[in-house]
Amino acid sequence: MNKINTLFAQRGDSKFLSLYFCAGSPTLDGTADVIKTMQRRGIDFIEVGIPFSDPLADGPVIQTAATKALKNGMTVSLLLQQLKAIKDEVTIPLILMGYLNPILHYGIERFCQDAAVAGVSGLIIPDLPFDDYLTQVKPVADRFDLRIIMLITPETSEERIRFIDQHTDGFIYMVSSAAITGAQKSFDEQKQEYFRRIDQMQLRNPRMIGFGISNAQTLKAAQDNAAGAIIGSKFVTLLDEADGDCDEALNRLFEALSK
């Protein structure tokens, strides 16, 4: 069984924590250490970002990390090689998050095959049109037991959400607001109402809330209204400040999440 499905099936209502980092930033060769350190420190699953020159959904923090990674020499091929080298040491799910252009350039079938060989369990492609997902990507991903994780926002209609829920597997990435990534101090009542509204839909797939989680208040709001939280910008900032020392970055993150 796919590791994502196994994780949610075995842990039920546990409050999951997933972290995102951009492969190749702050150092080109740090990918393996970051992943293994996260696993050792109890992170439930990891989103590994594929750097891209035009990350439309990302804020300044992740854009800067992607630029640094590209300057360092990170490529899709190199990232997959790095993941393949540690696949036997990694037991938690790895999800590649990247934009469609580099994947198309690599070749969808080749990308899915190489990702599966490298131990990847799922893909998040924010700019993948849903119709293209159904007709072109999902059939290929299914052959290699990869879950394609789709995003919803406060503007996504109930009809669309239910359609996504019906045609995807793994979990649904619930974007906290219709904005770019970036840490927030709190979620206002409008966002809280959005969380409650989606919760009341009783979807088939578990949901993870991301975008803006950086402290105890936002973490609790996410974990109270979904299966768990995804943290990106806050951790990317801390990892950069720690010069790639993942243990130090996690120490600072856990401290921030307790306040």
Disulfide bonds with the S-S distance in Angstrom:
none
